[in-house]
């Protein structure tokens, strides 16, 4: 069976799964935080730690997935099937949490299953797409996360309004049900592909027998790209965890806060398409660095104390540096490694990304406790800027390599 276009049922269902994997399971937490605090208690610092617990689960998942794929390479689709299904069920379970510890356990499980699903859904979907369209396909898949942000923003009056204490529970339960449906849909569209993939021999490249860690962390290979991914994870999760609590603390009505959140997701829909096209046409670290630099400027908008500038900055973050870094890193990595080690390399790269997301809420929560929510949100700009610099260094390295090897 031949490779598919970027615009296929496989890509569509993968994108719907990313609505759940990214928009619902991961980033909805920041939007629901005010409602969660009102009902089950805890300070923003303590509840921020639950974000860290989620990403500890995410890191554990990425570290476990690599050896699991190596041991059972033919069972990749089975692992993905159960990961996606259990992710949806765990979200339903989290909606029933009665105290912080219980919610923390569910957040850990959600992080674990979403790590498996992130890597495997991308790997399975990208394997089905023609090589020259993988950037566009990656963009379409990752924009599912933006759609998830847009939808969760529409829940804001239900989840933020003090008169609706149970709103966040109903929203999470509905999101979990959607996740189960998306898992079944992706399973159905990928069934036909498996028979052909089993008889196709894996391609071998000069990286085949090389230690994957040394390949990813070598200064002349992928170190700067992986470093950029790490610091992006550190920076963006601070912004998405504390932006809504900051707006609520400033007295912004729940409807307006939700609209700002939805605007990030709406802008990200364009970012996914534009970013995928851009990385196909200009597959360079420089392309990634531009998006991260503009996103840094967007984050700084929160320091102006102007709701309008903060909202414009949030839209800029959504437009150029919410979906762009993951999809571009995914596409750039895909160009550098052979098919049979791509899932393993992506898993390890995602592990570094998850490590940044673990550190982010801790650092952000500390900043919030000592200096307030505004400082906590604004601190994410520091790490986004570091990510932009590292992406630029990777682009410079790519340029040097092309000069020595024009082919």
TORKOL-4160 file (C-alpha; in steps of 0.2 Angstrom, whole numbers, padded with zeros to 4 digits, m for minus):
407
<pt num="1" X="0000" Y="0000" Z="0000"/>
<pt num="2" X="0007" Y="0017" Z="m0005"/>
<pt num="3" X="0010" Y="0032" Z="0006"/>
<pt num="4" X="m0005" Y="0043" Z="0009"/>
<pt num="5" X="m0007" Y="0062" Z="0007"/>
<pt num="6" X="m0005" Y="0074" Z="0022"/>
<pt num="7" X="m0024" Y="0076" Z="0020"/>
<pt num="8" X="m0031" Y="0059" Z="0024"/>
<pt num="9" X="m0042" Y="0050" Z="0037"/>
<pt num="10" X="m0027" Y="0045" Z="0046"/>
<pt num="11" X="m0021" Y="0062" Z="0049"/>
<pt num="12" X="m0038" Y="0068" Z="0053"/>
<pt num="13" X="m0041" Y="0056" Z="0067"/>
<pt num="14" X="m0023" Y="0058" Z="0073"/>
<pt num="15" X="m0027" Y="0077" Z="0075"/>
<pt num="16" X="m0043" Y="0073" Z="0084"/>
<pt num="17" X="m0033" Y="0063" Z="0096"/>
<pt num="18" X="m0021" Y="0077" Z="0099"/>
<pt num="19" X="m0037" Y="0088" Z="0104"/>
<pt num="20" X="m0037" Y="0076" Z="0118"/>
<pt num="21" X="m0019" Y="0072" Z="0121"/>
<pt num="22" X="m0013" Y="0091" Z="0121"/>
<pt num="23" X="m0028" Y="0102" Z="0122"/>
<pt num="24" X="m0039" Y="0092" Z="0134"/>
<pt num="25" X="m0028" Y="0081" Z="0145"/>
<pt num="26" X="m0014" Y="0093" Z="0147"/>
<pt num="27" X="m0018" Y="0111" Z="0145"/>
<pt num="28" X="m0036" Y="0112" Z="0151"/>
<pt num="29" X="m0029" Y="0110" Z="0168"/>
<pt num="30" X="m0023" Y="0129" Z="0168"/>
<pt num="31" X="m0040" Y="0134" Z="0163"/>
<pt num="32" X="m0049" Y="0124" Z="0176"/>
<pt num="33" X="m0037" Y="0129" Z="0190"/>
<pt num="34" X="m0048" Y="0142" Z="0198"/>
<pt num="35" X="m0063" Y="0131" Z="0199"/>
<pt num="36" X="m0053" Y="0116" Z="0206"/>
<pt num="37" X="m0045" Y="0128" Z="0219"/>
<pt num="38" X="m0063" Y="0134" Z="0225"/>
<pt num="39" X="m0070" Y="0116" Z="0226"/>
<pt num="40" X="m0055" Y="0105" Z="0233"/>
<pt num="41" X="m0044" Y="0119" Z="0240"/>
<pt num="42" X="m0025" Y="0121" Z="0239"/>
<pt num="43" X="m0014" Y="0136" Z="0235"/>
<pt num="44" X="m0009" Y="0140" Z="0217"/>
<pt num="45" X="0008" Y="0134" Z="0222"/>
<pt num="46" X="0002" Y="0118" Z="0228"/>
<pt num="47" X="m0010" Y="0115" Z="0213"/>
<pt num="48" X="0005" Y="0120" Z="0202"/>
<pt num="49" X="0014" Y="0105" Z="0209"/>
<pt num="50" X="0000" Y="0094" Z="0202"/>
<pt num="51" X="0005" Y="0101" Z="0185"/>
<pt num="52" X="0023" Y="0094" Z="0189"/>
<pt num="53" X="0015" Y="0077" Z="0194"/>
<pt num="54" X="0007" Y="0076" Z="0177"/>
<pt num="55" X="0023" Y="0079" Z="0168"/>
<pt num="56" X="0033" Y="0067" Z="0180"/>
<pt num="57" X="0020" Y="0054" Z="0173"/>
<pt num="58" X="0024" Y="0061" Z="0155"/>
<pt num="59" X="0042" Y="0059" Z="0158"/>
<pt num="60" X="0041" Y="0041" Z="0165"/>
<pt num="61" X="0030" Y="0037" Z="0150"/>
<pt num="62" X="0043" Y="0043" Z="0137"/>
<pt num="63" X="0057" Y="0035" Z="0146"/>
<pt num="64" X="0048" Y="0018" Z="0147"/>
<pt num="65" X="0041" Y="0019" Z="0129"/>
<pt num="66" X="0058" Y="0018" Z="0121"/>
<pt num="67" X="0064" Y="0001" Z="0128"/>
<pt num="68" X="0046" Y="m0005" Z="0126"/>
<pt num="69" X="0046" Y="m0001" Z="0107"/>
<pt num="70" X="0063" Y="m0009" Z="0106"/>
<pt num="71" X="0057" Y="m0025" Z="0114"/>
<pt num="72" X="0040" Y="m0026" Z="0105"/>
<pt num="73" X="0042" Y="m0016" Z="0089"/>
<pt num="74" X="0028" Y="m0026" Z="0081"/>
<pt num="75" X="0016" Y="m0021" Z="0095"/>
<pt num="76" X="0017" Y="m0002" Z="0093"/>
<pt num="77" X="m0001" Y="m0001" Z="0087"/>
<pt num="78" X="m0007" Y="m0012" Z="0102"/>
<pt num="79" X="0002" Y="m0001" Z="0114"/>
<pt num="80" X="m0005" Y="0015" Z="0106"/>
<pt num="81" X="m0023" Y="0008" Z="0106"/>
<pt num="82" X="m0023" Y="0005" Z="0125"/>
<pt num="83" X="m0014" Y="0021" Z="0129"/>
<pt num="84" X="m0027" Y="0032" Z="0120"/>
<pt num="85" X="m0041" Y="0022" Z="0128"/>
<pt num="86" X="m0034" Y="0023" Z="0145"/>
<pt num="87" X="m0031" Y="0041" Z="0143"/>
<pt num="88" X="m0049" Y="0045" Z="0140"/>
<pt num="89" X="m0054" Y="0034" Z="0154"/>
<pt num="90" X="m0042" Y="0043" Z="0166"/>
<pt num="91" X="m0049" Y="0060" Z="0162"/>
<pt num="92" X="m0066" Y="0053" Z="0166"/>
<pt num="93" X="m0059" Y="0047" Z="0183"/>
<pt num="94" X="m0050" Y="0063" Z="0186"/>
<pt num="95" X="m0067" Y="0072" Z="0185"/>
<pt num="96" X="m0072" Y="0062" Z="0201"/>
<pt num="97" X="m0058" Y="0068" Z="0212"/>
<pt num="98" X="m0062" Y="0073" Z="0229"/>
<pt num="99" X="m0046" Y="0080" Z="0236"/>
<pt num="100" X="m0028" Y="0085" Z="0230"/>
<pt num="101" X="m0019" Y="0069" Z="0232"/>
<pt num="102" X="m0033" Y="0059" Z="0222"/>
<pt num="103" X="m0032" Y="0072" Z="0208"/>
<pt num="104" X="m0013" Y="0071" Z="0208"/>
<pt num="105" X="m0014" Y="0052" Z="0205"/>
<pt num="106" X="m0025" Y="0054" Z="0191"/>
<pt num="107" X="m0014" Y="0068" Z="0184"/>
<pt num="108" X="0001" Y="0056" Z="0185"/>
<pt num="109" X="m0009" Y="0043" Z="0175"/>
<pt num="110" X="m0015" Y="0055" Z="0162"/>
<pt num="111" X="0003" Y="0061" Z="0160"/>
<pt num="112" X="0009" Y="0043" Z="0158"/>
<pt num="113" X="m0004" Y="0038" Z="0145"/>
<pt num="114" X="m0003" Y="0055" Z="0135"/>
<pt num="115" X="0016" Y="0052" Z="0133"/>
<pt num="116" X="0014" Y="0035" Z="0125"/>
<pt num="117" X="0000" Y="0042" Z="0114"/>
<pt num="118" X="0009" Y="0058" Z="0109"/>
<pt num="119" X="0024" Y="0048" Z="0102"/>
<pt num="120" X="0015" Y="0033" Z="0095"/>
<pt num="121" X="0000" Y="0043" Z="0087"/>
<pt num="122" X="0013" Y="0054" Z="0078"/>
<pt num="123" X="0024" Y="0039" Z="0073"/>
<pt num="124" X="0010" Y="0029" Z="0066"/>
<pt num="125" X="0002" Y="0043" Z="0057"/>
<pt num="126" X="0019" Y="0050" Z="0050"/>
<pt num="127" X="0024" Y="0032" Z="0044"/>
<pt num="128" X="0008" Y="0033" Z="0033"/>
<pt num="129" X="0012" Y="0050" Z="0025"/>
<pt num="130" X="0023" Y="0053" Z="0010"/>
<pt num="131" X="0040" Y="0060" Z="0015"/>
<pt num="132" X="0038" Y="0077" Z="0007"/>
<pt num="133" X="0021" Y="0080" Z="0015"/>
<pt num="134" X="0026" Y="0076" Z="0033"/>
<pt num="135" X="0029" Y="0094" Z="0038"/>
<pt num="136" X="0011" Y="0098" Z="0033"/>
<pt num="137" X="0004" Y="0082" Z="0041"/>
<pt num="138" X="0013" Y="0086" Z="0057"/>
<pt num="139" X="0005" Y="0103" Z="0057"/>
<pt num="140" X="m0012" Y="0096" Z="0054"/>
<pt num="141" X="m0010" Y="0084" Z="0068"/>
<pt num="142" X="m0003" Y="0096" Z="0081"/>
<pt num="143" X="m0016" Y="0109" Z="0077"/>
<pt num="144" X="m0028" Y="0097" Z="0085"/>
<pt num="145" X="m0020" Y="0104" Z="0101"/>
<pt num="146" X="m0025" Y="0121" Z="0096"/>
<pt num="147" X="m0043" Y="0115" Z="0093"/>
<pt num="148" X="m0043" Y="0108" Z="0110"/>
<pt num="149" X="m0038" Y="0125" Z="0118"/>
<pt num="150" X="m0051" Y="0134" Z="0108"/>
<pt num="151" X="m0065" Y="0122" Z="0114"/>
<pt num="152" X="m0059" Y="0122" Z="0132"/>
<pt num="153" X="m0060" Y="0141" Z="0132"/>
<pt num="154" X="m0078" Y="0140" Z="0127"/>
<pt num="155" X="m0081" Y="0130" Z="0143"/>
<pt num="156" X="m0074" Y="0145" Z="0154"/>
<pt num="157" X="m0091" Y="0152" Z="0160"/>
<pt num="158" X="m0095" Y="0134" Z="0166"/>
<pt num="159" X="m0078" Y="0131" Z="0174"/>
<pt num="160" X="m0072" Y="0148" Z="0180"/>
<pt num="161" X="m0089" Y="0155" Z="0186"/>
<pt num="162" X="m0089" Y="0154" Z="0206"/>
<pt num="163" X="m0108" Y="0149" Z="0205"/>
<pt num="164" X="m0104" Y="0133" Z="0196"/>
<pt num="165" X="m0092" Y="0123" Z="0207"/>
<pt num="166" X="m0095" Y="0107" Z="0198"/>
<pt num="167" X="m0092" Y="0114" Z="0180"/>
<pt num="168" X="m0074" Y="0108" Z="0178"/>
<pt num="169" X="m0080" Y="0090" Z="0183"/>
<pt num="170" X="m0093" Y="0090" Z="0169"/>
<pt num="171" X="m0081" Y="0097" Z="0156"/>
<pt num="172" X="m0067" Y="0084" Z="0160"/>
<pt num="173" X="m0079" Y="0070" Z="0159"/>
<pt num="174" X="m0086" Y="0075" Z="0142"/>
<pt num="175" X="m0068" Y="0077" Z="0136"/>
<pt num="176" X="m0064" Y="0060" Z="0142"/>
<pt num="177" X="m0078" Y="0053" Z="0133"/>
<pt num="178" X="m0073" Y="0062" Z="0117"/>
<pt num="179" X="m0055" Y="0054" Z="0120"/>
<pt num="180" X="m0062" Y="0037" Z="0120"/>
<pt num="181" X="m0072" Y="0040" Z="0104"/>
<pt num="182" X="m0056" Y="0047" Z="0095"/>
<pt num="183" X="m0046" Y="0032" Z="0101"/>
<pt num="184" X="m0058" Y="0020" Z="0092"/>
<pt num="185" X="m0058" Y="0031" Z="0076"/>
<pt num="186" X="m0039" Y="0031" Z="0075"/>
<pt num="187" X="m0039" Y="0012" Z="0078"/>
<pt num="188" X="m0051" Y="0009" Z="0063"/>
<pt num="189" X="m0042" Y="0020" Z="0050"/>
<pt num="190" X="m0025" Y="0012" Z="0054"/>
<pt num="191" X="m0031" Y="m0006" Z="0053"/>
<pt num="192" X="m0029" Y="m0007" Z="0034"/>
<pt num="193" X="m0012" Y="0000" Z="0035"/>
<pt num="194" X="m0004" Y="m0013" Z="0046"/>
<pt num="195" X="m0004" Y="m0028" Z="0035"/>
<pt num="196" X="0007" Y="m0019" Z="0022"/>
<pt num="197" X="0018" Y="m0011" Z="0036"/>
<pt num="198" X="0022" Y="m0029" Z="0043"/>
<pt num="199" X="0029" Y="m0035" Z="0026"/>
<pt num="200" X="0039" Y="m0019" Z="0023"/>
<pt num="201" X="0057" Y="m0020" Z="0028"/>
<pt num="202" X="0063" Y="m0006" Z="0038"/>
<pt num="203" X="0075" Y="0006" Z="0030"/>
<pt num="204" X="0093" Y="0007" Z="0036"/>
<pt num="205" X="0104" Y="0022" Z="0037"/>
<pt num="206" X="0121" Y="0026" Z="0044"/>
<pt num="207" X="0113" Y="0030" Z="0060"/>
<pt num="208" X="0105" Y="0013" Z="0062"/>
<pt num="209" X="0118" Y="0006" Z="0074"/>
<pt num="210" X="0123" Y="0022" Z="0082"/>
<pt num="211" X="0119" Y="0025" Z="0100"/>
<pt num="212" X="0103" Y="0036" Z="0100"/>
<pt num="213" X="0108" Y="0046" Z="0115"/>
<pt num="214" X="0124" Y="0051" Z="0107"/>
<pt num="215" X="0116" Y="0055" Z="0091"/>
<pt num="216" X="0103" Y="0067" Z="0100"/>
<pt num="217" X="0115" Y="0075" Z="0112"/>
<pt num="218" X="0130" Y="0077" Z="0100"/>
<pt num="219" X="0134" Y="0096" Z="0099"/>
<pt num="220" X="0137" Y="0094" Z="0080"/>
<pt num="221" X="0121" Y="0084" Z="0077"/>
<pt num="222" X="0104" Y="0087" Z="0087"/>
<pt num="223" X="0110" Y="0094" Z="0104"/>
<pt num="224" X="0104" Y="0112" Z="0100"/>
<pt num="225" X="0087" Y="0106" Z="0093"/>
<pt num="226" X="0084" Y="0095" Z="0108"/>
<pt num="227" X="0090" Y="0109" Z="0120"/>
<pt num="228" X="0078" Y="0121" Z="0112"/>
<pt num="229" X="0064" Y="0108" Z="0114"/>
<pt num="230" X="0068" Y="0107" Z="0133"/>
<pt num="231" X="0068" Y="0125" Z="0136"/>
<pt num="232" X="0052" Y="0128" Z="0126"/>
<pt num="233" X="0043" Y="0115" Z="0137"/>
<pt num="234" X="0050" Y="0124" Z="0152"/>
<pt num="235" X="0043" Y="0141" Z="0146"/>
<pt num="236" X="0027" Y="0137" Z="0138"/>
<pt num="237" X="0020" Y="0127" Z="0152"/>
<pt num="238" X="0022" Y="0141" Z="0165"/>
<pt num="239" X="0012" Y="0153" Z="0153"/>
<pt num="240" X="m0002" Y="0140" Z="0150"/>
<pt num="241" X="m0003" Y="0135" Z="0169"/>
<pt num="242" X="m0004" Y="0153" Z="0176"/>
<pt num="243" X="m0011" Y="0164" Z="0163"/>
<pt num="244" X="m0030" Y="0161" Z="0167"/>
<pt num="245" X="m0027" Y="0162" Z="0186"/>
<pt num="246" X="m0018" Y="0178" Z="0183"/>
<pt num="247" X="m0032" Y="0185" Z="0173"/>
<pt num="248" X="m0045" Y="0179" Z="0186"/>
<pt num="249" X="m0035" Y="0188" Z="0200"/>
<pt num="250" X="m0036" Y="0204" Z="0190"/>
<pt num="251" X="m0054" Y="0203" Z="0190"/>
<pt num="252" X="m0056" Y="0199" Z="0172"/>
<pt num="253" X="m0074" Y="0191" Z="0169"/>
<pt num="254" X="m0074" Y="0172" Z="0166"/>
<pt num="255" X="m0081" Y="0175" Z="0148"/>
<pt num="256" X="m0067" Y="0187" Z="0143"/>
<pt num="257" X="m0054" Y="0175" Z="0151"/>
<pt num="258" X="m0061" Y="0161" Z="0141"/>
<pt num="259" X="m0062" Y="0171" Z="0125"/>
<pt num="260" X="m0043" Y="0175" Z="0127"/>
<pt num="261" X="m0040" Y="0156" Z="0130"/>
<pt num="262" X="m0050" Y="0152" Z="0115"/>
<pt num="263" X="m0041" Y="0165" Z="0104"/>
<pt num="264" X="m0025" Y="0156" Z="0108"/>
<pt num="265" X="m0032" Y="0140" Z="0101"/>
<pt num="266" X="m0040" Y="0149" Z="0086"/>
<pt num="267" X="m0023" Y="0157" Z="0082"/>
<pt num="268" X="m0015" Y="0140" Z="0084"/>
<pt num="269" X="m0026" Y="0133" Z="0071"/>
<pt num="270" X="m0018" Y="0144" Z="0058"/>
<pt num="271" X="m0001" Y="0141" Z="0066"/>
<pt num="272" X="m0002" Y="0122" Z="0063"/>
<pt num="273" X="m0006" Y="0124" Z="0045"/>
<pt num="274" X="0007" Y="0139" Z="0042"/>
<pt num="275" X="0020" Y="0131" Z="0053"/>
<pt num="276" X="0019" Y="0114" Z="0044"/>
<pt num="277" X="0020" Y="0122" Z="0027"/>
<pt num="278" X="0035" Y="0133" Z="0032"/>
<pt num="279" X="0045" Y="0119" Z="0039"/>
<pt num="280" X="0042" Y="0109" Z="0023"/>
<pt num="281" X="0049" Y="0124" Z="0013"/>
<pt num="282" X="0062" Y="0130" Z="0025"/>
<pt num="283" X="0067" Y="0115" Z="0035"/>
<pt num="284" X="0079" Y="0125" Z="0046"/>
<pt num="285" X="0082" Y="0129" Z="0065"/>
<pt num="286" X="0080" Y="0147" Z="0059"/>
<pt num="287" X="0062" Y="0145" Z="0055"/>
<pt num="288" X="0059" Y="0137" Z="0072"/>
<pt num="289" X="0069" Y="0152" Z="0081"/>
<pt num="290" X="0058" Y="0165" Z="0073"/>
<pt num="291" X="0042" Y="0158" Z="0080"/>
<pt num="292" X="0050" Y="0156" Z="0097"/>
<pt num="293" X="0057" Y="0174" Z="0097"/>
<pt num="294" X="0040" Y="0181" Z="0092"/>
<pt num="295" X="0031" Y="0170" Z="0105"/>
<pt num="296" X="0043" Y="0178" Z="0118"/>
<pt num="297" X="0037" Y="0195" Z="0114"/>
<pt num="298" X="0019" Y="0189" Z="0116"/>
<pt num="299" X="0023" Y="0183" Z="0133"/>
<pt num="300" X="0031" Y="0199" Z="0138"/>
<pt num="301" X="0014" Y="0208" Z="0135"/>
<pt num="302" X="0008" Y="0202" Z="0152"/>
<pt num="303" X="0020" Y="0214" Z="0160"/>
<pt num="304" X="0011" Y="0230" Z="0153"/>
<pt num="305" X="m0004" Y="0228" Z="0165"/>
<pt num="306" X="m0015" Y="0231" Z="0149"/>
<pt num="307" X="m0029" Y="0218" Z="0146"/>
<pt num="308" X="m0028" Y="0222" Z="0128"/>
<pt num="309" X="m0009" Y="0220" Z="0126"/>
<pt num="310" X="m0010" Y="0204" Z="0136"/>
<pt num="311" X="m0024" Y="0197" Z="0125"/>
<pt num="312" X="m0014" Y="0202" Z="0109"/>
<pt num="313" X="0002" Y="0194" Z="0116"/>
<pt num="314" X="m0008" Y="0178" Z="0120"/>
<pt num="315" X="m0014" Y="0177" Z="0102"/>
<pt num="316" X="0003" Y="0180" Z="0096"/>
<pt num="317" X="0009" Y="0165" Z="0107"/>
<pt num="318" X="m0005" Y="0155" Z="0099"/>
<pt num="319" X="m0001" Y="0160" Z="0082"/>
<pt num="320" X="0018" Y="0158" Z="0081"/>
<pt num="321" X="0025" Y="0148" Z="0096"/>
<pt num="322" X="0012" Y="0136" Z="0103"/>
<pt num="323" X="0010" Y="0122" Z="0090"/>
<pt num="324" X="0026" Y="0128" Z="0080"/>
<pt num="325" X="0040" Y="0121" Z="0091"/>
<pt num="326" X="0033" Y="0103" Z="0093"/>
<pt num="327" X="0028" Y="0101" Z="0075"/>
<pt num="328" X="0044" Y="0109" Z="0068"/>
<pt num="329" X="0055" Y="0099" Z="0080"/>
<pt num="330" X="0045" Y="0083" Z="0075"/>
<pt num="331" X="0048" Y="0087" Z="0057"/>
<pt num="332" X="0066" Y="0092" Z="0058"/>
<pt num="333" X="0070" Y="0076" Z="0068"/>
<pt num="334" X="0060" Y="0066" Z="0056"/>
<pt num="335" X="0072" Y="0072" Z="0042"/>
<pt num="336" X="0088" Y="0067" Z="0052"/>
<pt num="337" X="0084" Y="0049" Z="0057"/>
<pt num="338" X="0079" Y="0033" Z="0048"/>
<pt num="339" X="0062" Y="0025" Z="0049"/>
<pt num="340" X="0066" Y="0011" Z="0061"/>
<pt num="341" X="0073" Y="0022" Z="0075"/>
<pt num="342" X="0062" Y="0037" Z="0073"/>
<pt num="343" X="0049" Y="0032" Z="0086"/>
<pt num="344" X="0064" Y="0029" Z="0099"/>
<pt num="345" X="0072" Y="0046" Z="0095"/>
<pt num="346" X="0055" Y="0055" Z="0096"/>
<pt num="347" X="0052" Y="0046" Z="0112"/>
<pt num="348" X="0068" Y="0052" Z="0120"/>
<pt num="349" X="0067" Y="0070" Z="0113"/>
<pt num="350" X="0049" Y="0070" Z="0120"/>
<pt num="351" X="0057" Y="0065" Z="0137"/>
<pt num="352" X="0068" Y="0081" Z="0137"/>
<pt num="353" X="0053" Y="0091" Z="0132"/>
<pt num="354" X="0044" Y="0083" Z="0147"/>
<pt num="355" X="0058" Y="0087" Z="0159"/>
<pt num="356" X="0057" Y="0105" Z="0154"/>
<pt num="357" X="0038" Y="0104" Z="0158"/>
<pt num="358" X="0042" Y="0096" Z="0175"/>
<pt num="359" X="0054" Y="0110" Z="0180"/>
<pt num="360" X="0042" Y="0124" Z="0173"/>
<pt num="361" X="0028" Y="0122" Z="0185"/>
<pt num="362" X="0040" Y="0121" Z="0200"/>
<pt num="363" X="0050" Y="0137" Z="0195"/>
<pt num="364" X="0034" Y="0146" Z="0190"/>
<pt num="365" X="0025" Y="0141" Z="0206"/>
<pt num="366" X="0040" Y="0147" Z="0216"/>
<pt num="367" X="0039" Y="0164" Z="0207"/>
<pt num="368" X="0020" Y="0165" Z="0210"/>
<pt num="369" X="0022" Y="0162" Z="0228"/>
<pt num="370" X="0036" Y="0174" Z="0231"/>
<pt num="371" X="0032" Y="0188" Z="0218"/>
<pt num="372" X="0014" Y="0185" Z="0212"/>
<pt num="373" X="0005" Y="0178" Z="0197"/>
<pt num="374" X="0011" Y="0192" Z="0185"/>
<pt num="375" X="0029" Y="0188" Z="0188"/>
<pt num="376" X="0026" Y="0170" Z="0187"/>
<pt num="377" X="0018" Y="0171" Z="0170"/>
<pt num="378" X="0031" Y="0183" Z="0163"/>
<pt num="379" X="0045" Y="0172" Z="0169"/>
<pt num="380" X="0041" Y="0160" Z="0155"/>
<pt num="381" X="0048" Y="0173" Z="0142"/>
<pt num="382" X="0066" Y="0170" Z="0149"/>
<pt num="383" X="0065" Y="0151" Z="0144"/>
<pt num="384" X="0056" Y="0154" Z="0128"/>
<pt num="385" X="0070" Y="0166" Z="0123"/>
<pt num="386" X="0083" Y="0153" Z="0128"/>
<pt num="387" X="0074" Y="0141" Z="0117"/>
<pt num="388" X="0074" Y="0153" Z="0102"/>
<pt num="389" X="0093" Y="0156" Z="0104"/>
<pt num="390" X="0096" Y="0137" Z="0104"/>
<pt num="391" X="0085" Y="0134" Z="0089"/>
<pt num="392" X="0095" Y="0148" Z="0080"/>
<pt num="393" X="0111" Y="0139" Z="0084"/>
<pt num="394" X="0104" Y="0123" Z="0077"/>
<pt num="395" X="0100" Y="0133" Z="0061"/>
<pt num="396" X="0118" Y="0139" Z="0060"/>
<pt num="397" X="0124" Y="0121" Z="0062"/>
<pt num="398" X="0113" Y="0115" Z="0048"/>
<pt num="399" X="0120" Y="0129" Z="0037"/>
<pt num="400" X="0138" Y="0124" Z="0040"/>
<pt num="401" X="0134" Y="0106" Z="0036"/>
<pt num="402" X="0125" Y="0111" Z="0020"/>
<pt num="403" X="0141" Y="0121" Z="0015"/>
<pt num="404" X="0152" Y="0106" Z="0018"/>
<pt num="405" X="0140" Y="0094" Z="0010"/>
<pt num="406" X="0129" Y="0102" Z="m0004"/>
<pt num="407" X="0121" Y="0086" Z="m0008"/>
